[in-house]
């Protein structure tokens, strides 16, 4: 059983000196675009946690519900239920938003079928999932999905895919992973690590590194490796 009121991601507004800046720069931009274009009506924030993207979807939807397996540390969850057994009637929602949840669900096939069930015909689902990312929220971190696996998973559940988009390319992924490893090394209190910490944090070399990584990724883009994928799909109208 997962612990109640666990700290969850709640703020995408981070500065260029943040170690996760590269990851969020690409992900948030693509999520906002998808919400602006595809979110509508009654929306379900599936596995909502602290609803970090509520300010994006609230202005473009009429009613908002967030569900999760546990209550978040900011008490933002409206309905407590499993994503594999959603507490809603068939054809309830016009839109579903699901961010960085799929990798934490062992029975992800059932989760996708449940999402399909509660979505109205013609409704849209927006889903993001990590690809090149470290273990997180252990021990409930089970999978990483390629774009090909996502296509099969969505189509198996009955969805028609609009697009699958990498959030950043290989240079964004390489620099983000190297930055994460660098910051993990700061935990070891050696003189060399203390020097690196001073250079990157106090002198803000991390800011230069992050901005250079984004420039490099945009100018020499290659999606053979990515940090995340964003999927937009719809439930067919019969």
NORNORKA-V380290 format. One record per residue. N is the residue number from 1. RES is the residue in one small letter. PSI is psi as a letter, one per 30 degrees, with the letter a starting at -180 (NA if undefined). Layout:
n->N res->RES psi->PSI
n->N res->RES psi->PSI
This chain:
n->1 res->x psi->k
n->2 res->x psi->k
n->3 res->x psi->k
n->4 res->x psi->l
n->5 res->x psi->h
n->6 res->x psi->k
n->7 res->x psi->k
n->8 res->x psi->l
n->9 res->x psi->k
n->10 res->x psi->f
n->11 res->x psi->j
n->12 res->x psi->f
n->13 res->x psi->i
n->14 res->x psi->l
n->15 res->x psi->l
n->16 res->x psi->f
n->17 res->x psi->f
n->18 res->x psi->k
n->19 res->x psi->f
n->20 res->x psi->g
n->21 res->x psi->e
n->22 res->x psi->e
n->23 res->x psi->e
n->24 res->x psi->f
n->25 res->x psi->e
n->26 res->x psi->e
n->27 res->x psi->e
n->28 res->x psi->e
n->29 res->x psi->e
n->30 res->x psi->e
n->31 res->x psi->e
n->32 res->x psi->e
n->33 res->x psi->e
n->34 res->x psi->e
n->35 res->x psi->e
n->36 res->x psi->e
n->37 res->x psi->e
n->38 res->x psi->f
n->39 res->x psi->k
n->40 res->x psi->l
n->41 res->x psi->b
n->42 res->x psi->j
n->43 res->x psi->k
n->44 res->x psi->k
n->45 res->x psi->j
n->46 res->x psi->j
n->47 res->x psi->h
n->48 res->x psi->f
n->49 res->x psi->b
n->50 res->x psi->g
n->51 res->x psi->h
n->52 res->x psi->f
n->53 res->x psi->g
n->54 res->x psi->e
n->55 res->x psi->f
n->56 res->x psi->e
n->57 res->x psi->f
n->58 res->x psi->e
n->59 res->x psi->f
n->60 res->x psi->g
n->61 res->x psi->l
n->62 res->x psi->e
n->63 res->x psi->k
n->64 res->x psi->k
n->65 res->x psi->k
n->66 res->x psi->k
n->67 res->x psi->l
n->68 res->x psi->l
n->69 res->x psi->f
n->70 res->x psi->l
n->71 res->x psi->k
n->72 res->x psi->l
n->73 res->x psi->f
n->74 res->x psi->g
n->75 res->x psi->h
n->76 res->x psi->f
n->77 res->x psi->k
n->78 res->x psi->e
n->79 res->x psi->k
n->80 res->x psi->j
n->81 res->x psi->l
n->82 res->x psi->k
n->83 res->x psi->f
n->84 res->x psi->f
n->85 res->x psi->i
n->86 res->x psi->k
n->87 res->x psi->h
n->88 res->x psi->l
n->89 res->x psi->l
n->90 res->x psi->k
n->91 res->x psi->h
n->92 res->x psi->e
n->93 res->x psi->k
n->94 res->x psi->f
n->95 res->x psi->l
n->96 res->x psi->k
n->97 res->x psi->k
n->98 res->x psi->j
n->99 res->x psi->k
n->100 res->x psi->h
n->101 res->x psi->e
n->102 res->x psi->e
n->103 res->x psi->f
n->104 res->x psi->g
n->105 res->x psi->j
n->106 res->x psi->e
n->107 res->x psi->i
n->108 res->x psi->f
n->109 res->x psi->e
n->110 res->x psi->e
n->111 res->x psi->e
n->112 res->x psi->e
n->113 res->x psi->e
n->114 res->x psi->e
n->115 res->x psi->e
n->116 res->x psi->e
n->117 res->x psi->e
n->118 res->x psi->f
n->119 res->x psi->k
n->120 res->x psi->l
n->121 res->x psi->k
n->122 res->x psi->f
n->123 res->x psi->l
n->124 res->x psi->k
n->125 res->x psi->k
n->126 res->x psi->j
n->127 res->x psi->k
n->128 res->x psi->l
n->129 res->x psi->k
n->130 res->x psi->l
n->131 res->x psi->d
n->132 res->x psi->j
n->133 res->x psi->l
n->134 res->x psi->l
n->135 res->x psi->k
n->136 res->x psi->l
n->137 res->x psi->h
n->138 res->x psi->k
n->139 res->x psi->g
n->140 res->x psi->h
n->141 res->x psi->j
n->142 res->x psi->e
n->143 res->x psi->l
n->144 res->x psi->k
n->145 res->x psi->k
n->146 res->x psi->l
n->147 res->x psi->f
n->148 res->x psi->e
n->149 res->x psi->e
n->150 res->x psi->e
n->151 res->x psi->e
n->152 res->x psi->e
n->153 res->x psi->e
n->154 res->x psi->e
n->155 res->x psi->e
n->156 res->x psi->e
n->157 res->x psi->f
n->158 res->x psi->f
n->159 res->x psi->l
n->160 res->x psi->k
n->161 res->x psi->k
n->162 res->x psi->e
n->163 res->x psi->l
n->164 res->x psi->j
n->165 res->x psi->k
n->166 res->x psi->k
n->167 res->x psi->i
n->168 res->x psi->l
n->169 res->x psi->a
n->170 res->x psi->e
n->171 res->x psi->e
n->172 res->x psi->e
n->173 res->x psi->e
n->174 res->x psi->e
n->175 res->x psi->e
n->176 res->x psi->e
n->177 res->x psi->e
n->178 res->x psi->e
n->179 res->x psi->e
n->180 res->x psi->e
n->181 res->x psi->e
n->182 res->x psi->e
n->183 res->x psi->e
n->184 res->x psi->e
n->185 res->x psi->f
n->186 res->x psi->f
n->187 res->x psi->f
n->188 res->x psi->j
n->189 res->x psi->i
n->190 res->x psi->l
n->191 res->x psi->e
n->192 res->x psi->e
n->193 res->x psi->e
n->194 res->x psi->e
n->195 res->x psi->e
n->196 res->x psi->e
n->197 res->x psi->e
n->198 res->x psi->e
n->199 res->x psi->e
n->200 res->x psi->e
n->201 res->x psi->e
n->202 res->x psi->e
n->203 res->x psi->f
n->204 res->x psi->h
n->205 res->x psi->f
n->206 res->x psi->e
n->207 res->x psi->e
n->208 res->x psi->e
n->209 res->x psi->e
n->210 res->x psi->e
n->211 res->x psi->e
n->212 res->x psi->e
n->213 res->x psi->e
n->214 res->x psi->e
n->215 res->x psi->e
n->216 res->x psi->e
n->217 res->x psi->e
n->218 res->x psi->e
n->219 res->x psi->f
n->220 res->x psi->h
n->221 res->x psi->k
n->222 res->x psi->j
n->223 res->x psi->g
n->224 res->x psi->f
n->225 res->x psi->k
n->226 res->x psi->l
n->227 res->x psi->e
n->228 res->x psi->l
n->229 res->x psi->k
n->230 res->x psi->k
n->231 res->x psi->k
n->232 res->x psi->k
n->233 res->x psi->l
n->234 res->x psi->l
n->235 res->x psi->k
n->236 res->x psi->k
n->237 res->x psi->j
n->238 res->x psi->NA
